[in-house]
């Protein structure tokens, strides 16, 4: 008992000595408490660092910086004889507006009389030049220089993202760095690489007199900290390809994603509609952000990045994965022939044969719905009487390709899509353990041909295609190549993920993809300059016209680029998504766009009429539709024309016509 008492006493004594030693160190050897004690006379001023520059993979500057000016307000420095009207004249505002701004500042949660608060933002250099010679008369107000983003590109707003003032949640999350009024990456690269891009603030300790006037640095600046500029980031994106893809997505909804299959580097991540990132800066920034976030006309949702957030039925492109899983599960091989001579007939359901009773490679070539419907039924029936077990085994294989799962990459947003489980179908079939009798009712048989309940993002489609052409492996897709000139150190992108499919099973699938281009559904896209592996997809959707989908890898013998393209409600895969993917592959591999007609076809096409038709149907269904008058319909047609017309003289005439119609009919829709 006595020994235990001595042990406890010894432990408490040691803890006491550690506490005393730490307290002595803080008091005798650091200025922490000295600064706190002098808080009324020593003020901390922060220097905001320049954010890191963002480059594309070829060294093109995509995002830089430019100076932005603000006026700050410190209540404690307000003079009793402050001339409000004179100051309002200087700032070109009226007195009621001045009072409104000051009251708003005082109502902010983090307001303090001693803390500089933002009074006015986004002042131009010309305005600052006019103000700076006189503002010394008003010590409560001060000019603050704060770096602002400068975009050197006019596309890819979703990819790059934007910065804006920190909100309350962000302040709580990292109060050690951020202060009210600071800027933080909100979306895109700006968000996912915020810690690298933001830099480290400089700190200066300034002595103040009793009137809070600066009288010099505290301890001659020995405690000050230098500002550290944010780290520059080089993306994996090839902006020439990215811009080309964005141009082909104008007046379309969907996405185009391109990867280097050997590294997982994202070469293209284009989405439609696109955002001009220059809308994220300037005095109209807040208004522009609100408009973009609220824009749902024709289901456009420009801030919704369809390349990684939209999950689509993959259509016939999924047949490649069905074949891989079927062979790995042992329910078929490349020579398996299903009875597709007269098509697929099952309990009142009929699916066309597309080429008759043939083995795997020709079935991929002609994209036989019948063949892959039978293949998926074989997967479900691997364990007789227990289709859940077969579907769960299939799901596990699919997960190894990165579909139905979050890819765990360096993008700010993403969807995991959907690969249904056996339990999913048990619930849909009323809790039956053996739900095989309800195949047609629950729609499970359509999974084999990429319809059913399977949903993939364009990024997942591209990544799964990379795994196929690599014969069973992939690196996680990522968008940053280097940070401050050094290779991206993130260990996630160094791991070689291996699928659960034996490499030997990919040979016939790749041969089938080759035949798709040589003599199958994509033969019209064959190139004389490089070989291709591809698969077309035409996915049925309930809203209207089919989605056009296409996956491609080139060159066939040693793929250097993999592309997935999705165009919503466009039609056949080889007609729209196919030319877009092929044009990008051609530009990347040959350095030139030899078949310019492919590019022009997409640039000049618009699917807006179909989106408008669907929008009207939806509004009518909700009872919200109102028939437009003749003039407002003409104005909308002119607005649609402005989106595609490049000639300035014609654009001027269109705008003049729109303004005339608005004036005549009192249509209050602003010209953009």
N, C-alpha and C positions, 0 to 999 in steps of 0.2 A: 504494500500500500504506500509505504514511504517512498519507494523507488519511483512509483507512478507519479507521486506528487512532485518529486524532484524533476522528472522529465517534463511535466507540464510547465513548471516554473522556468526551466531552462528554455523551452520553446517560446514562452511569452517574453522572456528576457531578450532572446535573439530578435524577435519581431520588433520589440521596443527600440533596440539598437539600430535596426535597419531604418525604422521610421525617423529616428533622430538624425541619422546620417544623411538621409534624403532631404530632410528639412534644412539641415545645415548647408548642404550643397546648394539648394535653391536660394537660400538667403544670402550666403556669403560669396558664391561663385557665379551666379547668374543675375540678370536684370529683370527677371520675370516679375518679382514682387515690387521692385523699384518702379517699374513701369506702371503697375497697377496703382501704387500709392500716388504716383504723379499724374494719374489719369486726367485730372482737371487741367493740367498744364502741358501734358504731352499728348499729342494727337497722332493717330495712325492714318497715313494716306497710302492708298494702294495705286499701283501703276498697272493698268490692264495690258496684258501682252497681246501681240498680234497673233491671230490664229494661224495654224499651219496652212500652207498652200496645198491644194489638191491637184495632182497631175494625172493624166492618163498614162498608160503603159509606155507610150512613145515620147513622154516628156512634155506633152502639151498641157499648158496651164488651164485647168477647168474652173477652179475657184481660187481667187486671191483676196486681197484686202485693199480697202481704201479708207481714208480718215472720215469719221463721222463726228459731228459736233453736237453737244448738248449744253444746256444751261442748267446748273444745279442751284439749289436753294437751301440755305442753312438759317433756320429761324433765329438761332442765338446771335447771329451777326447782323440782325435787322436793326437799323438805326431808328431812333425815335422820330427823327425828322425826315424819314424816307418819303421821297416825292413820288407817289404812286402814278400820277398822270404823266410825269416826265419819263418814268421807266416804261410805262405802257406805250408811249410814243416811240421810244427806242426799240421796243420789241414788236411794234406794229400790231398791238392788240388793244382791245378796249378794257375799261376798268371792270365791268361785270365779269368778263372772261378771266381777268387776272385774279379776281376774288374767288371765282369758281375753281381755278387751278390750285390756289393756295389752300383752300378748304379741302380739296380732294387729297392733297399731300398730307395734310394734318390728320385725315381720316384713315390713312394707310396703316396697316397693322404694325409695321416696323418703323413707324415715324418716331424721330427723336429730334429735339431742338438742336442738338449738337451734331447730328449726322446730316451730311449733304444729301438732299433728295432731288430727284430729277424734276425739273420745272418744265423744260421744253426740249423736244428731241428733233433729230433729223434736220439740223440747220445746215445750209450750204456754206461753202467757203466764202462766197460773196457776202452772205449775211453776217458771218463771223467777222470778216474784215471790217464791216461797218460798225459792229457792236464793240469789238475788243478795245478800241481807243477810248470808249466812254464808260464801259461797264465797271471800271475801278471806282466810280462814284457810288456804286451800290455793292458794298462788301458782302452782303448776304447772297449775292448771285455771282456765279463763277462759270467760266467756260471750261468744259470738260471734253477732251478728245477721246473718243472711244472707237476702236477699229470696227469697220463694217465690212461685210463680205462683198466682194466684187466678182461677178460671174463673167467669165470669158466665153461662155457658151450660151446657146439659146434653147437648149433642150435638156432633157434628163433631170428635171426638177425632183421627181420622186426618188431617183437614185441618189442624187447629191444631198437632198434635204435642205433644211434651213435652220437658222438660229433665231431665238427670240428671248425675251426676258424670262428669267426663272420665275416659276410659280411657287406657291406656298409648299406644295409637296416636295418640289425639287430642293427648296431651301432646307427643309427638314432632313432630307436624305443626305445632303452634303453641306452642312452649315459651316464646316471648317474651311471651305473654299469660297462658296458663293455668298454674295451679299445682295440685298434688294437692288434691282436695276441691272445686275449682271446678266450677260447673255449665255445661253446654253444651247447645244444642239438638240433640236426637237424631233427631227425625222432624218431618215436616210443615213448617209455616211457621217454627216455632222453629229448625229446622235450615237451611232454605234462606235465611233472612234473619238468621242468627246474628250476623254481623258488625255489622249495623245495630242489632239488638235488645240486644246485650250491653252496650253503652256502653264507657266507658274507666275503668279502675280509678283510684282516688285513691291517692297514695303519701305516706306520712309516714316521715321518718327520725327515729328516737327514740334518744336517748343512754341507755346502760345503764351501771350500775356493775359492779363485779367479780362481784356476785351476780345480775346480769342484772335489776336493778330499774330501772324507768324514772326518769330524773332530768331529763327535759325534751326539747324538740325540738332537733335538730341545727341549728346556725346560725339559731336562732329561726324555723325553718320556711321559710327562703327557698328551699330546694331541694324542698320538698314540692310535690306536684301535686294539683290539685283533682279530685275524682271527677266524671265526666260521665255523666249518666243516659242509658240507651239510647234510641234514636230510636223514636218512636211510629209505628206502621204502620197504614194504612187499607187494608183488603182491598177487592177488587172484589165480594166476596160480599154478597148481600142476605140477611141472616140470617133474616128472616121467611120468605122462599122456601126457604132452606136447611133450616130447621127443619121446614117443611111437607113437604119432600121426604124428610127423614129419618124423619118420622112415617109416611109412606106406605111406607117400606122396612122397617118393623118386621116381623119374622118372615119376611123375604125375603132372598134373596141377589141382588146385582146393583148397579146404580148409576143415578143420574140426574144429568146434566150439562146446565147451561144457560149459554149465552154471549150477549153482545151482539155480533151479527155485524158491526156497524160499527166496533167497537173491539178485539174479541178479549178483552174483560173477562169473566172467569168469574163468573157470577151465582149458580150453584148447582154444588156438587160433592159430592153426597151418595152414600154407599155403604152397602150393607147386607151384614152387620150393622154397626151403628154402635157407637161407643165414647163413653161419658160421660167427658169429659176430667177430671172430678173424681177419677177413679180414679188419675190421674197424680200426686196430691199426698197428703200425710198419712203417718201411720206405716205404713199398709198398702200404700204405693206399690210397693215392691219385689215384694211378693207379688202385687199386682194385675197388674203388668207381666208377671210370669212366667206368671200364669194366662192372660192375654190372648194372649201369644205361643205358648202351648202348646195353646190351645183349638182342636182340629181336629174336634170332634164334629160330625157332619153336614156336614163340610167347611166349617165356619163361618169359620175363620181371620179373626177380627175385625180384626187388624192389617194385613191384606191389603187395600189400598185399590183396590177393584174399578173405580173410576172412571178410574184411570190405569194400574193394574198388570195388570188382567185383560184378556186379548185374546180376543174372542168371534167366532165366525162371524157376520157382520152380517146374514145372511139377505137378505130381499128389499129392505131399505133400500139394499143395494149396487147394485141395478139402476140407480139414478140415475147412479152412476159408470160402470157398464158402458155406458150410453147415451152419456154424454159422451165416453168414450174411443173408442167405435165410430164416432161421427160425426167426431171429430177425426182418426181414422186413415183416414177415407174409405171404410169398409167398409159404411156404412149412413147413412141420413138419417132425418128425421122421418116420411117417407112410405114407408119401407121396410116391406114386408110379408113375413114369413117364413111358411112353410107349416105353420101351427099349427091348421088346421081339425080334424085328427084327433089333435092332440098331437104331441109330439116322439118319434120312434122312431129309434134309432141303435144298431145292432149289439146288439140284445137289450135295450136300455135304453128305457124309456118314461117320458115326462114329460107331464103333462096340459097341455092347450092354454090353459085359462083365458080363454075369450072368442073363440077361433077365430083365423082369419087376419086380423089387424087391424094398423094402423100403430103407431107408437111411443106416442103419447099415450094411446090406449085401453089399450095393453098395460101402461103404468104404472098406469093407473086400476084395472085388475082384477088387477095383479101377475102377469102371465103368465110362468110359469117356462119354458114352451116358447120364447117370444119371446126371452128373454135368454140362453137356452142357445144358440140359433142365433146370436145376436149375438156371443157370445164365441167360438164356432167360427169366425165370420167374421174376428174379430180374430186368432185363431191362424193362419188360412189366408191372411192378407194376402200373405204371401210363400210361394208354393207350394213345398212340399218343405223349408221351413225354418221350422217353427212357433216355434222358439226366438227368431227375429228378431221375429216378431209379438208374442210374449209379453213380450220385453224392451222393445219400444216401448210396450206397454200399461203395464208396470211403471213406466217413466219418467214416463208421464202420471199414474199413481196417486201417485207420490212427490210430484208437484207439488201435490197436494191435502193433503199432510201425512200420508198413510197409509203404513204399512210403514216409517216413519221416526220417530226421536225428534223431538219437536216443539221441543226446545231452549228450554224455558220456565223459569219460576221455581219449579217444583214439585220437591220433594225426591226423588220417585220417579217412575217411568214405564216403560212398555213400548213398544217400537216396533211391536208387532204383527207381521203377516207379509203381504207381497205376494210370491208366488213368482216366481222368474225362469225363463227358458227352461232354464238349466242345471239348476235344481231338477228339472224334468221329464225332462231328458235322463238324469240319474242314476237317477230312479225307473223309467225305461223301459229300463234296462240299457245306457245309454251311446249310444243311437241318436240320430243327428243329426236324422233325420226320424222323430219319435215320434208323428206324427198318427194312425197306425193304432192307437195305444194310448190314445186319448182317454178312453174309458170306463174302461179299466183303471186309468189313473193319476189319474182323478177331475178332470182339468183342466177339463172342460166345465161342471162345477158352479160354477166361479168366477163366471160371469156372473150367477148368481142368488144370490150371496153365501154359498154353501156351500163346496164344494171345499176349498181350502187357504188361503183368505183369512181373516185374523184382524185385527180392529180393536178398539181400546179404546173405551169410551163417549166419552171426550174426543175421540178422532179422528173418531168418527161425527158428533159435534156440529160439529167444526171443518170437516169435509168438507161438511156440509150448509150451513154458513155460506158456504163458497166457492161453492156452487151458487147459493144465493139472491142472492149478491153478483155473480153472473154472471162468476166467474172470479178472485176475489181474496179474501184473508183476512189478518188480523193474527194473529200468534202468540198463542194463548190464554195469559193470565197472571192472577195472583191478587192482586197488590199494586197498588193504585191510586195511593197516595201514601206518601211517607216524610217524617215530620215536617212534614206539611202541604204538601209540595211534590210535584208530579207525579213518578211513578216515572221516574227518569232512564235506566233501562236501554234502550240503543239497539235491543235485539232486538225491542222491542214497538212501535217506530216504523216498521218496515219493512213495506211493503205487498207481500205475496207474491202473485205472479200465477201462475195455473195454466197448463199448456200447452194448454188448450182454448180455442178462439176464443169470445169472448163470445156470438156469434150462435147457438151451439149450445145455450145454456142456456135459451133461450126455450121450446122445446117441452118440455123437462124440467120447468120450473116450471109450465107449463100442465098437465102430467100430474099433478104434485103437488097442484095445485088441484082437479083432477077426483077425486083419491083421497078428498078430503073432501066434495066436492059430490055425487058419485054413485058412489064406489068403495068400497074396503075399509075406509075410516074415516068413512063417511057418518054413522054413529051418534054421532060426536063433534063434528059441526058445531055452531058457536056462532052465536047470533043477535046477539052483541055485537061480534065481530071475525072477520075472515077468516083462513083458515089454509092453509098448504101442508104436506103431510105425506106420509109413506110408512110403511106397515106392514111388519113383518118377523116371520116365524115361523121361527126357525132350528132345524133338526134337530140334535140332539146325541146321542151314543151312550149316555150314562148313563141317559136316561129321557125324561121329558116335554120338549117343545120349549121353547126360550127365547123369551120374548115381547120384541119389540124395536119401537121406534117412534122416528121422527125427525119434528120439527115446526118450522116457522118461522111467525111471525105478527107483525103482520098481513100478509096476502099481498102487498098493494101496496107495502109498505115495511117489511120485517121488522125488528123491534126486539129480538126474542128468538129464539134457536134452542135446541131442546131435544133431547137424545137420552136415551132411557130403555131400560134392559135389566133384565129380571127373569128370573132363571134358573129354568128348568123350570116356567114358569107357563102356557104355552100360546100362544094366538093373540095377535099383536101388538096388535090393536085392542081386545082384551078387558081387558088388564092394563097393559102399558106405555103404551098410548095414553091411557087416562083419567088416568094420573099426569102425563104431559107436558101434557095439555090443561088440567088443573087448575092447574098452575103458570103456564102462559101466561095463563090467565084472571085469576089473582090479580095477575100482574105488569102486565098491560095495562089492566085495569079497576080495580085497587085493591081488588077484592072477589072472594070466591069465591061466585058466583051459583049454580053447579051443585054444591052441597055434596055431593050424592050421589056424585059422582066421587071426591072425597076420602075420604068415609066408606067407600066400597067398598074402597079400598085399605087404609085404616087397619084395617079389621075382617078383612081377608083374611090367611090364613097359609098358606105353602107348606111349612111344617115337616114335615107328614106325608110329602110327596114326598121331601124331603131325608133324612128318617129312613129311608124305604124304600131309597133309594140307598145310604145308609151301611151298612145291614144287609146289602145285597147285596154290597157291597165287603168287609165284614168276613168274610162267609161265603166269598167267593172266596179270601181270604187265610188261611182256617182259623182266624180269631180270634174268631168270634162265639160268644157264650154266651147261651142262652135265659134271659131275666130271669124271676125268680120273680114271682108275682102282685103282691105288695106293692111291689116295686121298680118294676114297670110303673105301678102306681097313683101312686107318688111322682113318676115322670117326667111323667105326665099332669097332675098337680097343678102341677108346676114349669112346664110349658108354659102352663097356665092363668094362672099368676101373671104371665107376660110380657104378657098382654093385659088383665087385669082391673085397673081403676083404683080401684074402690070400696074404701076402706080396711077397712070392716067385713067385706066378703067376703074380702079378702086375708088378714085376721087369721084367719078361719075356715079358709081353705085352708092357711095355715102351721101352724095347730094340728093339722089333719088329717095333714099331712105329718110333723110331729114325732111324732105318735102312731104312724103306720105305721113310722117309723124305729125308734122305741123297741121296737115289737112284733117287728120283723124284724131289728133290729140293722143297719139300713142306714146306713152312715156317709157320707151325702152331705149336706154342710152346706146349710142354708136360705140362699138369697140374698135 
